[in-house]
Amino acid sequence: LDKMKGVWFWTLSLLLFQFFSIAWGDVTSCDPILGDVESIPEKRAGIEKNIKRFESWLVQKGATFPKLKIAIFPTDDLNSFTYVGAVSKEIIKPGEALLTIPNGLIFRPRPDDPLSVVAQVIKSDPRILQEGTLLAFRLLEEYASYKIGTSKKWGAYMEMLPTSYPEMPMFWNQDQLDLIEGSYTLERVQADVAGLLNEYEEVIARLKEIDPTFASDDYSREKYLWAWATIWSRAFSIRRDDDRGNEQALIPLADMLNHNDRATTQYQSDRSKGFTMWTARNGYRAGREVFNNYTPRSNSELLRLYGFMIAENPIRSIPIHMPEISEDDALQILHRTLEQDGRLPWPYTKNYLVSSEEHPKELMAYLRILQCADIGCTSEFDPFKPMSKKNEIKVQKNLRNLLENAIERFSTTIQASIARIIN
């Protein structure tokens, strides 16, 4: 009898654990409209048809998402919708896979066609182009094909991408930008746009050197910013096909999951299984929105990269501006290390965000390079690994000084902030 009581106790405990994991772990926002055209006003019929075509395309190409469905989330106005996301068709338990996307459906920077515009971009100077730049130009090229009906492989995915991002500050007008005057968000946005347009002009100039007749509205400045907005708000960092580090890529369906800072979604990618996403500790009841977590970010970064903010966000961050590296030897050491490890090229900007949660590894590497330039380093030096205790202490002190200088640029009291806004 005692053994039976023990069995019943543990069985009941397990059932209760599964129930509350789903009930308490349900990180839902609002109820979606689940895809039946009859219940959707005619204005929504177009997006609904696109969703059905997109889901069919995913299944035909080998993607699996047995418990997910794409849905429209409504506003109080029945003639409009706020956003599109994914919902659970049935109960999803913690640890269950949400979706699997085969490698053939991963939209990577490298082109299949050696004569494509992206291939020409790579030929122009592959050493200094970021992976994101290649992905942006490939996206523009594929989107242009979709618009004229020649994108046989990616058309269903292209028509699901937003055509504009009015919520992102990089597309705001001056009146809107005035609302964030006095914050470092405005400074970052302006730097983003200036950096992207400078890079755009450089690449276009090279393309015209290769082909003097090159000129296309499909590669305008505005569309290049649109491509980067798509990358910032939707791309994942995954393993490259050649296993030489990571690269940014667009993952159909996975990039439609909206953000919730309580979600415990995780993912991995490899050459054999493709891209797999699962929920670690959260469960979902049937008919509830399923979320991704875009990693802890401050409201400034959420607004800049995604166009939204979170009330009472506990994450705080501040930008620091790095001094330039003048030693050629130090730069050569850094570039050699990055190339050997297959990491992304060094970013053009030397501005980094530091928060209480994280010091970016690229920032620490940059500080070690500065220290290396002062003391001299051997060819074995790796800026992504700690230096000697003495030098690492100097690196940390340098970081502290940079942070103190950064904080001095901003108001530290509510009264000072109000005065700055008024003035």
VOPAGU-2260 file (C-alpha; in pm, 1 decimal, decimal comma):
REM VOPAGU-2260
SITE   aa  ch    i         X         Y         Z
SITE  LEU   A    0       0,0       0,0       0,0
SITE  ASP   A    1     282,0     239,0      90,2
SITE  LYS   A    2     446,7     165,4    -247,4
SITE  MET   A    3     119,9     237,2    -428,3
SITE  LYS   A    4      86,0     565,8    -238,6
SITE  GLY   A    5     437,4     655,5    -347,2
SITE  VAL   A    6     360,9     579,4    -712,6
SITE  TRP   A    7      41,6     783,3    -699,6
SITE  PHE   A    8     224,8    1072,0    -529,4
SITE  TRP   A    9     496,1    1093,5    -794,0
SITE  THR   A   10     250,2    1044,8   -1079,6
SITE  LEU   A   11      28,7    1323,2    -949,0
SITE  SER   A   12     333,0    1545,5    -893,1
SITE  LEU   A   13     448,2    1491,6   -1251,3
SITE  LEU   A   14     104,2    1573,6   -1391,0
SITE  LEU   A   15      79,5    1887,1   -1178,6
SITE  PHE   A   16     429,6    1994,1   -1286,9
SITE  GLN   A   17     339,1    1957,1   -1655,1
SITE  PHE   A   18      10,8    2141,3   -1604,0
SITE  PHE   A   19     163,1    2438,9   -1423,9
SITE  SER   A   20     460,6    2449,5   -1661,7
SITE  ILE   A   21     210,7    2509,8   -1938,2
SITE  ALA   A   22     -27,4    2731,0   -1741,0
SITE  TRP   A   23     234,7    2950,1   -1571,0
SITE  GLY   A   24     483,0    2937,8   -1858,2
SITE  ASP   A   25     224,5    3063,9   -2106,4
SITE  VAL   A   26     370,5    3399,9   -2207,9
SITE  THR   A   27      76,2    3516,4   -2413,9
SITE  SER   A   28     -43,5    3864,3   -2503,3
SITE  CYS   A   29    -378,0    3855,4   -2681,6
SITE  ASP   A   30    -595,8    3617,1   -2873,0
SITE  PRO   A   31    -530,5    3593,3   -3246,1
SITE  ILE   A   32    -771,9    3549,0   -3531,2
SITE  LEU   A   33    -690,6    3197,2   -3647,1
SITE  GLY   A   34    -690,0    3214,9   -4015,2
SITE  ASP   A   35   -1040,9    3155,5   -4137,1
SITE  VAL   A   36   -1113,9    3396,8   -4415,0
SITE  GLU   A   37   -1487,2    3404,5   -4333,8
SITE  SER   A   38   -1413,7    3564,7   -3994,8
SITE  ILE   A   39   -1179,7    3827,5   -4139,8
SITE  PRO   A   40   -1297,1    4147,2   -4311,3
SITE  GLU   A   41   -1214,1    4171,8   -4678,3
SITE  LYS   A   42    -917,3    4402,3   -4617,8
SITE  ARG   A   43    -744,9    4114,0   -4442,0
SITE  ALA   A   44    -810,6    3858,9   -4713,4
SITE  GLY   A   45    -492,6    3951,0   -4901,3
SITE  ILE   A   46    -259,2    3888,3   -4609,6
SITE  GLU   A   47    -454,2    3573,9   -4523,2
SITE  LYS   A   48    -398,7    3435,7   -4873,5
SITE  ASN   A   49     -29,3    3515,6   -4845,8
SITE  ILE   A   50     -12,9    3328,8   -4515,1
SITE  LYS   A   51    -174,2    3017,5   -4662,2
SITE  ARG   A   52      55,5    3028,8   -4963,7
SITE  PHE   A   53     356,8    3074,9   -4734,7
SITE  GLU   A   54     261,4    2782,3   -4508,5
SITE  SER   A   55     209,7    2557,1   -4811,4
SITE  TRP   A   56     548,3    2660,6   -4950,2
SITE  LEU   A   57     718,5    2577,0   -4619,8
SITE  VAL   A   58     563,3    2229,6   -4607,1
SITE  GLN   A   59     646,1    2154,9   -4970,0
SITE  LYS   A   60    1010,3    2248,0   -4910,4
SITE  GLY   A   61    1044,3    2020,1   -4606,3
SITE  ALA   A   62     987,7    2253,4   -4310,4
SITE  THR   A   63     805,0    2110,1   -4007,5
SITE  PHE   A   64     599,7    2308,0   -3755,5
SITE  PRO   A   65     324,1    2064,6   -3649,3
SITE  LYS   A   66     192,0    2268,1   -3357,1
SITE  LEU   A   67     226,9    2619,9   -3499,2
SITE  LYS   A   68       5,4    2832,9   -3717,5
SITE  ILE   A   69      59,3    3183,6   -3849,9
SITE  ALA   A   70    -211,0    3420,9   -3730,2
SITE  ILE   A   71    -324,3    3781,6   -3754,7
SITE  PHE   A   72    -352,5    3968,7   -3424,7
SITE  PRO   A   73    -636,3    4221,9   -3431,2
SITE  THR   A   74    -687,9    4567,7   -3289,5
SITE  ASP   A   75   -1015,8    4708,5   -3164,6
SITE  ASP   A   76   -1074,7    4825,1   -3520,3
SITE  LEU   A   77   -1209,4    4520,1   -3705,0
SITE  ASN   A   78   -1091,5    4659,7   -4036,8
SITE  SER   A   79    -723,0    4646,7   -3947,0
SITE  PHE   A   80    -464,5    4424,2   -3780,7
SITE  THR   A   81    -167,0    4513,0   -3567,7
SITE  TYR   A   82      78,6    4239,2   -3652,1
SITE  VAL   A   83     130,5    3881,7   -3767,8
SITE  GLY   A   84     277,2    3612,7   -3542,9
SITE  ALA   A   85     270,7    3241,9   -3459,9
SITE  VAL   A   86      20,9    3065,7   -3234,5
SITE  SER   A   87      -5,5    2715,1   -3093,5
SITE  LYS   A   88    -261,8    2485,3   -3255,9
SITE  GLU   A   89    -248,3    2255,2   -2953,4
SITE  ILE   A   90     -68,3    2228,7   -2620,0
SITE  ILE   A   91     308,6    2275,2   -2646,9
SITE  LYS   A   92     503,2    2135,4   -2354,2
SITE  PRO   A   93     835,9    2272,5   -2228,0
SITE  GLY   A   94    1122,8    2125,6   -2429,2
SITE  GLU   A   95     919,8    2055,7   -2742,3
SITE  ALA   A   96    1048,1    2156,3   -3085,6
SITE  LEU   A   97     854,3    2445,3   -3234,9
SITE  LEU   A   98     984,3    2430,5   -3591,4
SITE  THR   A   99    1254,6    2287,1   -3814,6
SITE  ILE   A  100    1367,4    2468,8   -4128,4
SITE  PRO   A  101    1586,9    2273,4   -4374,5
SITE  ASN   A  102    1910,9    2426,3   -4498,7
SITE  GLY   A  103    1757,8    2481,5   -4841,6
SITE  LEU   A  104    1514,2    2734,2   -4691,7
SITE  ILE   A  105    1775,9    2935,3   -4504,3
SITE  PHE   A  106    1831,9    3266,7   -4681,8
SITE  ARG   A  107    2209,6    3313,4   -4655,7
SITE  PRO   A  108    2436,4    3596,6   -4777,6
SITE  ARG   A  109    2624,1    3389,4   -5035,1
SITE  PRO   A  110    2456,6    3375,9   -5377,3
SITE  ASP   A  111    2386,3    3062,6   -5580,1
SITE  ASP   A  112    2436,2    3247,3   -5907,8
SITE  PRO   A  113    2801,7    3345,3   -5978,9
SITE  LEU   A  114    2676,3    3622,2   -6211,9
SITE  SER   A  115    2446,2    3781,8   -5955,6
SITE  VAL   A  116    2485,5    4131,7   -5815,7
SITE  VAL   A  117    2593,9    3985,7   -5482,6
SITE  ALA   A  118    2865,8    3783,7   -5656,0
SITE  GLN   A  119    2988,6    4106,7   -5814,2
SITE  VAL   A  120    2989,4    4273,4   -5471,8
SITE  ILE   A  121    3206,2    3992,4   -5334,0
SITE  LYS   A  122    3444,8    4021,4   -5627,8
SITE  SER   A  123    3483,1    4396,5   -5575,6
SITE  ASP   A  124    3667,8    4352,3   -5244,1
SITE  PRO   A  125    3566,5    4059,3   -5022,7
SITE  ARG   A  126    3803,6    4156,0   -4742,6
SITE  ILE   A  127    3620,2    4457,9   -4606,7
SITE  LEU   A  128    3256,4    4377,5   -4679,4
SITE  GLN   A  129    3049,0    4268,1   -4382,4
SITE  GLU   A  130    2828,6    3960,0   -4409,5
SITE  GLY   A  131    2532,4    4186,4   -4341,0
SITE  THR   A  132    2617,6    4391,6   -4649,1
SITE  LEU   A  133    2611,7    4083,1   -4867,2
SITE  LEU   A  134    2284,2    3971,1   -4713,9
SITE  ALA   A  135    2133,3    4316,2   -4774,6
SITE  PHE   A  136    2229,0    4315,6   -5143,4
SITE  ARG   A  137    2113,2    3957,8   -5189,0
SITE  LEU   A  138    1779,4    4046,6   -5029,4
SITE  LEU   A  139    1738,8    4343,2   -5263,7
SITE  GLU   A  140    1823,4    4126,5   -5561,8
SITE  GLU   A  141    1575,5    3854,7   -5465,8
SITE  TYR   A  142    1304,3    4105,0   -5375,7
SITE  ALA   A  143    1343,3    4270,5   -5715,8
SITE  SER   A  144    1297,0    3928,8   -5880,2
SITE  TYR   A  145     987,0    3868,9   -5670,1
SITE  LYS   A  146     834,3    4202,1   -5775,0
SITE  ILE   A  147     858,3    4108,9   -6143,9
SITE  GLY   A  148     747,2    3750,3   -6083,3
SITE  THR   A  149    1076,2    3569,2   -6150,3
SITE  SER   A  150    1163,2    3461,0   -5794,8
SITE  LYS   A  151    1070,0    3095,4   -5830,2
SITE  LYS   A  152    1219,5    2975,4   -5503,1
SITE  TRP   A  153    1168,3    3265,1   -5262,1
SITE  GLY   A  154     853,9    3439,5   -5384,4
SITE  ALA   A  155     627,2    3304,9   -5108,5
SITE  TYR   A  156     874,6    3423,8   -4846,5
SITE  MET   A  157     937,8    3763,7   -5005,3
SITE  GLU   A  158     568,6    3852,2   -5003,5
SITE  MET   A  159     556,6    3790,0   -4626,1
SITE  LEU   A  160     825,1    4049,6   -4553,7
SITE  PRO   A  161     711,6    4395,3   -4438,4
SITE  THR   A  162     721,9    4651,3   -4718,6
SITE  SER   A  163     814,4    4930,3   -4476,7
SITE  TYR   A  164     919,7    4986,2   -4115,2
SITE  PRO   A  165     759,0    5315,6   -4005,0
SITE  GLU   A  166     801,6    5217,2   -3639,8
SITE  MET   A  167    1182,8    5213,6   -3663,8
SITE  PRO   A  168    1356,0    5547,5   -3588,0
SITE  MET   A  169    1585,5    5523,4   -3891,6
SITE  PHE   A  170    1274,4    5601,6   -4101,6
SITE  TRP   A  171    1127,2    5872,5   -3877,7
SITE  ASN   A  172    1075,7    6231,4   -3989,3
SITE  GLN   A  173    1228,0    6523,0   -3800,3
SITE  ASP   A  174     923,8    6579,2   -3578,5
SITE  GLN   A  175     940,1    6220,0   -3464,6
SITE  LEU   A  176    1315,6    6231,9   -3409,0
SITE  ASP   A  177    1268,4    6542,0   -3194,1
SITE  LEU   A  178    1084,5    6319,0   -2945,9
SITE  ILE   A  179    1407,9    6133,7   -2863,4
SITE  GLU   A  180    1628,9    6444,5   -2854,9
SITE  GLY   A  181    1864,5    6428,5   -2555,7
SITE  SER   A  182    1893,2    6050,0   -2554,3
SITE  TYR   A  183    2176,5    5850,9   -2703,4
SITE  THR   A  184    1917,1    5669,9   -2915,9
SITE  LEU   A  185    1906,5    5964,4   -3154,2
SITE  GLU   A  186    2285,1    5969,9   -3179,2
SITE  ARG   A  187    2294,7    5597,4   -3252,4
SITE  VAL   A  188    2021,1    5617,4   -3516,2
SITE  GLN   A  189    2195,1    5902,7   -3696,5
SITE  ALA   A  190    2524,3    5711,3   -3686,1
SITE  ASP   A  191    2349,7    5398,8   -3817,5
SITE  VAL   A  192    2201,2    5576,6   -4117,0
SITE  ALA   A  193    2521,6    5764,6   -4197,7
SITE  GLY   A  194    2732,0    5446,7   -4174,0
SITE  LEU   A  195    2496,6    5242,0   -4388,5
SITE  LEU   A  196    2470,0    5507,7   -4658,3
SITE  ASN   A  197    2848,9    5553,5   -4669,2
SITE  GLU   A  198    2887,2    5178,8   -4711,7
SITE  TYR   A  199    2616,2    5179,1   -4976,5
SITE  GLU   A  200    2789,8    5450,6   -5180,0
SITE  GLU   A  201    3119,0    5262,3   -5160,3
SITE  VAL   A  202    2971,5    4934,4   -5284,5
SITE  ILE   A  203    2768,9    5101,5   -5562,2
SITE  ALA   A  204    3081,8    5282,2   -5679,3
SITE  ARG   A  205    3264,7    4950,2   -5706,4
SITE  LEU   A  206    2978,7    4791,0   -5892,9
SITE  LYS   A  207    2986,3    5074,9   -6145,1
SITE  GLU   A  208    3359,3    5020,0   -6188,2
SITE  ILE   A  209    3288,9    4656,3   -6276,4
SITE  ASP   A  210    2989,7    4743,1   -6493,1
SITE  PRO   A  211    2967,3    5111,5   -6597,1
SITE  THR   A  212    2608,7    5054,9   -6712,1
SITE  PHE   A  213    2496,4    4940,8   -6364,5
SITE  ALA   A  214    2203,9    5149,2   -6247,7
SITE  SER   A  215    1884,3    5022,2   -6096,4
SITE  ASP   A  216    1604,6    5158,5   -5882,9
SITE  ASP   A  217    1602,9    4819,7   -5711,9
SITE  TYR   A  218    1924,7    4918,7   -5532,2
SITE  SER   A  219    1835,4    5268,9   -5419,3
SITE  ARG   A  220    1946,1    5419,5   -5087,4
SITE  GLU   A  221    1594,6    5387,6   -4946,6
SITE  LYS   A  222    1569,7    5021,5   -5040,6
SITE  TYR   A  223    1914,0    4951,9   -4897,9
SITE  LEU   A  224    1798,3    5093,9   -4562,7
SITE  TRP   A  225    1484,2    4878,0   -4591,2
SITE  ALA   A  226    1701,4    4569,6   -4642,9
SITE  TRP   A  227    1907,9    4649,5   -4335,7
SITE  ALA   A  228    1594,6    4712,1   -4129,1
SITE  THR   A  229    1478,0    4365,4   -4234,0
SITE  ILE   A  230    1810,9    4215,8   -4128,3
SITE  TRP   A  231    1821,1    4394,8   -3794,2
SITE  SER   A  232    1466,7    4299,2   -3701,4
SITE  ARG   A  233    1454,6    3944,3   -3841,0
SITE  ALA   A  234    1797,6    3783,9   -3899,1
SITE  PHE   A  235    1954,7    3509,0   -3688,9
SITE  SER   A  236    2322,3    3441,3   -3629,6
SITE  ILE   A  237    2383,6    3082,5   -3741,6
SITE  ARG   A  238    2674,6    2857,5   -3831,4
SITE  ARG   A  239    2817,7    2902,2   -4178,2
SITE  ASP   A  240    2799,7    2615,5   -4426,3
SITE  ASP   A  241    3178,2    2584,1   -4420,7
SITE  ASP   A  242    3185,3    2589,5   -4036,1
SITE  ARG   A  243    3411,9    2896,6   -4039,9
SITE  GLY   A  244    3230,7    3095,7   -3773,6
SITE  ASN   A  245    2880,1    3238,3   -3784,3
SITE  GLU   A  246    2688,5    3451,6   -4029,8
SITE  GLN   A  247    2359,5    3639,3   -4035,7
SITE  ALA   A  248    2076,9    3469,7   -4223,2
SITE  LEU   A  249    1700,4    3500,7   -4262,4
SITE  ILE   A  250    1500,0    3200,7   -4139,6
SITE  PRO   A  251    1145,0    3185,5   -4281,2
SITE  LEU   A  252     875,2    3138,1   -4015,3
SITE  ALA   A  253    1125,5    3155,4   -3727,1
SITE  ASP   A  254    1164,2    3526,6   -3801,4
SITE  MET   A  255     789,7    3578,1   -3755,2
SITE  LEU   A  256     789,6    3494,5   -3382,8
SITE  ASN   A  257     746,2    3814,3   -3185,1
SITE  HIS   A  258     943,7    3911,7   -2876,3
SITE  ASN   A  259     862,1    3839,7   -2515,2
SITE  ASP   A  260    1131,4    3884,0   -2251,5
SITE  ARG   A  261     992,1    3589,2   -2050,8
SITE  ALA   A  262    1011,7    3343,6   -2339,0
SITE  THR   A  263    1281,5    3076,0   -2315,5
SITE  THR   A  264    1304,8    2993,4   -2684,2
SITE  GLN   A  265    1633,7    2847,1   -2805,4
SITE  TYR   A  266    1767,9    2742,3   -3144,8
SITE  GLN   A  267    2057,6    2570,3   -3317,3
SITE  SER   A  268    2168,5    2510,1   -3676,0
SITE  ASP   A  269    2391,3    2257,1   -3848,8
SITE  ARG   A  270    2455,0    2129,4   -4198,9
SITE  SER   A  271    2262,9    1803,1   -4153,6
SITE  LYS   A  272    1946,9    1909,3   -3965,7
SITE  GLY   A  273    1911,4    2270,2   -4071,6
SITE  PHE   A  274    1762,2    2517,0   -3822,7
SITE  THR   A  275    1568,0    2394,4   -3518,1
SITE  MET   A  276    1388,5    2609,9   -3261,1
SITE  TRP   A  277    1232,1    2487,6   -2938,5
SITE  THR   A  278    1089,8    2621,4   -2615,3
SITE  ALA   A  279    1303,9    2537,5   -2311,7
SITE  ARG   A  280    1100,0    2611,8   -1999,3
SITE  ASN   A  281     782,6    2776,4   -2127,3
SITE  GLY   A  282     476,0    2583,0   -2233,5
SITE  TYR   A  283     176,3    2710,8   -2429,6
SITE  ARG   A  284    -191,3    2636,2   -2419,8
SITE  ALA   A  285    -370,6    2586,0   -2748,8
SITE  GLY   A  286    -447,8    2905,4   -2936,9
SITE  ARG   A  287    -188,9    3122,5   -2762,2
SITE  GLU   A  288      85,5    3329,5   -2921,9
SITE  VAL   A  289     426,9    3160,1   -2929,6
SITE  PHE   A  290     722,0    3391,7   -2873,2
SITE  ASN   A  291    1090,8    3423,5   -2932,9
SITE  ASN   A  292    1324,3    3617,7   -2702,7
SITE  TYR   A  293    1543,3    3871,3   -2883,2
SITE  THR   A  294    1792,3    3860,3   -2589,5
SITE  PRO   A  295    1794,4    4114,9   -2306,4
SITE  ARG   A  296    1820,7    4464,7   -2454,1
SITE  SER   A  297    1762,2    4814,9   -2327,7
SITE  ASN   A  298    1463,1    5009,2   -2456,4
SITE  SER   A  299    1696,5    5224,2   -2661,9
SITE  GLU   A  300    1822,4    4919,4   -2851,1
SITE  LEU   A  301    1476,1    4764,4   -2882,1
SITE  LEU   A  302    1345,6    5087,8   -3032,9
SITE  ARG   A  303    1645,7    5127,7   -3262,5
SITE  LEU   A  304    1653,3    4769,8   -3394,8
SITE  TYR   A  305    1287,7    4660,2   -3373,2
SITE  GLY   A  306    1071,7    4966,8   -3330,1
SITE  PHE   A  307     917,2    4893,1   -2989,3
SITE  MET   A  308     993,0    4932,1   -2617,7
SITE  ILE   A  309     902,0    4742,2   -2299,7
SITE  ALA   A  310     742,2    4906,4   -1997,9
SITE  GLU   A  311     963,6    4892,9   -1686,6
SITE  ASN   A  312    1247,5    4731,9   -1880,0
SITE  PRO   A  313    1521,0    4651,0   -1622,4
SITE  ILE   A  314    1801,3    4647,6   -1882,5
SITE  ARG   A  315    2008,8    4966,7   -1902,8
SITE  SER   A  316    2290,5    5038,1   -2145,0
SITE  ILE   A  317    2517,1    5321,9   -2250,9
SITE  PRO   A  318    2734,5    5370,4   -2561,6
SITE  ILE   A  319    3108,9    5425,5   -2536,4
SITE  HIS   A  320    3327,5    5567,4   -2810,0
SITE  MET   A  321    3658,4    5391,2   -2859,9
SITE  PRO   A  322    3983,8    5567,6   -2948,2
SITE  GLU   A  323    4125,6    5483,3   -3288,4
SITE  ILE   A  324    4399,2    5221,8   -3324,9
SITE  SER   A  325    4699,5    5379,5   -3494,1
SITE  GLU   A  326    4943,0    5087,6   -3492,4
SITE  ASP   A  327    4936,8    4896,8   -3821,3
SITE  ASP   A  328    5096,1    4593,6   -3656,2
SITE  ALA   A  329    4814,2    4575,7   -3403,6
SITE  LEU   A  330    4552,8    4587,6   -3679,9
SITE  GLN   A  331    4733,8    4314,2   -3870,6
SITE  ILE   A  332    4732,9    4092,0   -3562,4
SITE  LEU   A  333    4362,1    4149,1   -3516,7
SITE  HIS   A  334    4268,1    4085,2   -3878,9
SITE  ARG   A  335    4479,8    3770,9   -3894,6
SITE  THR   A  336    4311,7    3635,4   -3582,4
SITE  LEU   A  337    3965,1    3709,0   -3721,0
SITE  GLU   A  338    4041,8    3550,5   -4058,5
SITE  GLN   A  339    4187,8    3236,1   -3904,0
SITE  ASP   A  340    3887,2    3186,9   -3680,2
SITE  GLY   A  341    3640,0    3263,3   -3958,4
SITE  ARG   A  342    3478,6    3541,5   -3755,4
SITE  LEU   A  343    3303,4    3839,9   -3903,1
SITE  PRO   A  344    3517,1    4127,5   -4028,7
SITE  TRP   A  345    3591,9    4394,2   -3773,3
SITE  PRO   A  346    3303,9    4645,5   -3758,9
SITE  TYR   A  347    3355,7    4985,4   -3916,1
SITE  THR   A  348    3220,6    5163,9   -3612,8
SITE  LYS   A  349    3418,5    5175,4   -3290,5
SITE  ASN   A  350    3110,9    5245,6   -3077,9
SITE  TYR   A  351    2981,5    4979,0   -2842,1
SITE  LEU   A  352    2691,3    4940,8   -2602,3
SITE  VAL   A  353    2777,0    4835,0   -2249,0
SITE  SER   A  354    2508,9    4726,5   -2004,1
SITE  SER   A  355    2498,6    4576,9   -1656,7
SITE  GLU   A  356    2429,5    4245,8   -1827,7
SITE  GLU   A  357    2709,0    4229,8   -2082,4
SITE  HIS   A  358    3040,1    4366,5   -2209,1
SITE  PRO   A  359    3058,5    4279,7   -2579,9
SITE  LYS   A  360    3348,9    4047,5   -2658,1
SITE  GLU   A  361    3444,2    4267,8   -2954,2
SITE  LEU   A  362    3478,6    4562,4   -2715,4
SITE  MET   A  363    3711,5    4372,2   -2484,5
SITE  ALA   A  364    3913,8    4253,4   -2784,1
SITE  TYR   A  365    3946,7    4612,1   -2904,0
SITE  LEU   A  366    4069,6    4726,0   -2562,0
SITE  ARG   A  367    4327,8    4446,0   -2559,7
SITE  ILE   A  368    4444,9    4556,2   -2903,9
SITE  LEU   A  369    4495,6    4907,2   -2764,7
SITE  GLN   A  370    4694,2    4763,6   -2477,4
SITE  CYS   A  371    4891,2    4546,7   -2718,5
SITE  ALA   A  372    4977,7    4854,7   -2925,5
SITE  ASP   A  373    5130,0    5011,4   -2612,4
SITE  ILE   A  374    5340,4    4717,0   -2494,8
SITE  GLY   A  375    5402,0    4519,0   -2813,2
SITE  CYS   A  376    5266,3    4166,5   -2860,8
SITE  THR   A  377    5385,2    3844,4   -3014,5
SITE  SER   A  378    5225,0    3677,5   -3314,4
SITE  GLU   A  379    5051,7    3439,5   -3071,6
SITE  PHE   A  380    4842,3    3720,8   -2927,4
SITE  ASP   A  381    4465,1    3660,2   -2945,6
SITE  PRO   A  382    4257,3    3967,5   -2853,2
SITE  PHE   A  383    3957,8    3749,2   -2769,2
SITE  LYS   A  384    4144,9    3583,0   -2480,9
SITE  PRO   A  385    4249,0    3743,5   -2149,0
SITE  MET   A  386    4599,2    3886,0   -2132,8
SITE  SER   A  387    4834,0    3860,5   -1837,1
SITE  LYS   A  388    4692,4    3967,9   -1501,9
SITE  LYS   A  389    4879,9    4298,9   -1510,6
SITE  ASN   A  390    4766,6    4388,5   -1861,3
SITE  GLU   A  391    4410,2    4268,0   -1807,9
SITE  ILE   A  392    4384,6    4500,1   -1507,0
SITE  LYS   A  393    4492,7    4788,1   -1732,8
SITE  VAL   A  394    4228,6    4685,9   -1984,9
SITE  GLN   A  395    3960,0    4692,0   -1713,7
SITE  LYS   A  396    4077,2    5033,9   -1591,8
SITE  ASN   A  397    4062,5    5165,4   -1946,7
SITE  LEU   A  398    3705,4    5035,5   -1974,0
SITE  ARG   A  399    3611,5    5206,3   -1648,1
SITE  ASN   A  400    3752,7    5539,0   -1768,1
SITE  LEU   A  401    3562,7    5510,5   -2095,3
SITE  LEU   A  402    3238,8    5437,4   -1907,9
SITE  GLU   A  403    3287,0    5730,8   -1673,0
SITE  ASN   A  404    3343,0    5962,3   -1969,3
SITE  ALA   A  405    3032,5    5822,7   -2139,8
SITE  ILE   A  406    2811,4    5872,1   -1834,6
SITE  GLU   A  407    2922,4    6234,9   -1802,4
SITE  ARG   A  408    2766,4    6306,8   -2143,1
SITE  PHE   A  409    2414,7    6236,6   -2014,0
SITE  SER   A  410    2188,2    6367,0   -1742,0
SITE  THR   A  411    2197,1    6169,7   -1419,8
SITE  THR   A  412    1885,9    6314,8   -1249,9
SITE  ILE   A  413    1523,5    6357,9   -1354,0
SITE  GLN   A  414    1549,6    6734,2   -1295,3
SITE  ALA   A  415    1850,7    6761,6   -1525,1
SITE  SER   A  416    1674,0    6558,9   -1791,7
SITE  ILE   A  417    1365,5    6782,2   -1776,4
SITE  ALA   A  418    1581,2    7093,3   -1800,0
SITE  ARG   A  419    1764,8    6951,2   -2099,7
SITE  ILE   A  420    1436,0    6872,3   -2278,9
SITE  ILE   A  421    1296,5    7221,0   -2206,3
SITE  ASN   A  422    1611,4    7392,1   -2329,8
